[in-house]
Amino acid sequence: PPCAAMPRHSQNQTARHYWSYGELQRYGYLSSQKTRLAGDSQLPFGYCALSLAPPKNPVATPEGYIYEKEFILENLMQQKKDMAAQMTKYEGQQRREAVKQAQEEQGEKLLALQDFEQSVSGVPEAKRRRVEADLLHTSKMVVDKHKARDASFWVQEE
């Protein structure tokens, strides 16, 4: 295992931007396969992979993994609950998107209706744009900067 205190590698006169093989080996960063796969890193034969204990009621998979039946059922129930919670979140997200889209469509229809009414009634263009801007702010729709720039008070409309 590596030392807790790292040496001051960069302070050495022969400091390189990489560690030599000897330095890595000296400070424990190189180890053999036997050292890395010691007995405490492997599950003892016949133990449950979920409870890490010898099973009382064992169940084996076709691949050879052994589990305690109680822990398998508990794990499956937890996965089922997690998937149900994720599905609920997904459905809520779909509903919110549908409501948002319906509001946008309704806002577009309302704008088209007002545009038609104002064109029929002969309302001046500047007043129509002000009403349109007010409608955009009240319906919380995204404001188009180009339209706002076109309706600037610096340019006089006829």
N, C-alpha and C positions, 0 to 999 in steps of 0.2 A: 504493500500500500504506500501511496505517496506521503512524503513528510508533511507535517502540518505547516512548518515554516519553510517558505520557498527561499532558496538562496538568491542573492542579489546578482543575478546573471548579467544584467545590463551594466553593472558597476565594474566588472572585470575588465582588465586591459585588453583581453582578447575577445571582447564581447562581439558576438555575431547576432544576426537577427533570427537565428535558428539554434536549436539545442543539438549538441553532438550526441552520438550514440552513447558514449561513455557517460555524459552528463545525465541523459535520460535514464540510463541503467542505475547510476549512482543514487539518484533521488527517487527511485521507485516508480518511474513512469513506464518502464518496460518490465513486464512480468511474463512468466511462462503460462501456457494454457492450463497447466496443472494448478498453478496458483490462483488463476482467475476462476476456475471451475471447481473450487473447493467444495467440501461436503455441505457447508451451510448455504451454498447458492443453488443447490438442487433439492427437489422434493423427494423425500424418501419413497421407495417403492411401495405402492399400495395405499398411499395417502390421498385424501381428497384434495383436489386442486383449488377448491373454494374455501374450505374450512382449515386447510393445512393440518389436518389431524387424521388419524385412522378412522375410516368410515364405519358406522354401525350397520347401516343399510346401504351397501355399495351398489352403484350403477356404473357400467362401463360404456364408453362410446365405441363406435367401430374403429376409431383411430387408436384406442387403447387408454384413453384418459379415464381415470376413476374419480367418481364424485359421490358425495353423500346425497341420497335421494331428497332429503329434506332441504338441503342447500340448493339443489337443482331447481326444485319447485319454487323455492323462495326467490331465486334469481329470475326464473321465468315470469313470476308474478310481478316482480319489480320492473322487468323489461316491458311487460304489457302495460303497466301503469305509466311508464315513461313515454311509450309510444302514444298512449291515449292523450297524455298531456300535450305532447307535440302536435298531435292532430287537432286538438282544441285550439292551440295557438295558431295553427295554420288556417283553420276555418275562420277564426276571428280576424286574421289578417285579410283573408279573401273578402269577408263581409265589409271590412273598412274600405278596401279598395273599390268594391262595387258601389258603396255609398258615395265615395269621393267621385267616382266616374259619373254616377247619376247626377250629382250636384253640378259637375262641370257641364254635362249635357244640358241640364235645365238652365244653367246660366247662359250658355250659348243660344238656346232657344229664346230666352228672354231678351238677350241682346238683339237677335235677329228680328223679334217682334217689335221692339222699341225702334229699331232702325227703320222698319217698314212704316210704323205709325208716324214717325217724325218726317219721313220722306213724303208721306201722303199729306200730312198737315202743313208742310212747308216751313218747319222750324229751321232757323239759321244753323249753319254747320258748326259754328263755335259753341253754341248752346248745346247742340247734340253731343259734341265731344265732352263737354263738362258733365252732362248727364251720364254718358258712357263711363267716364272716369269715376264718378260717384258710385255707379253700379259695380264697377270692378273692386272698389274698396269695400263696399258692403258685402259682396259675395265672397270676399277673400280669395279671389282668383289671382293668378300670377299676372303682374302688370308687364306689358310689353314696353320696353324702354324706347323703342323706335316710335311707337304710337304716341308715347308721352312727349317725346322730343318734337314730333310733328305738331302736337297741340300746344306748343310753347307760346307764351303770350308775346314774345318778341316778333313773331310773324303774324301779321294781321290777315285774317280770313275775309273773303268777300262774300 
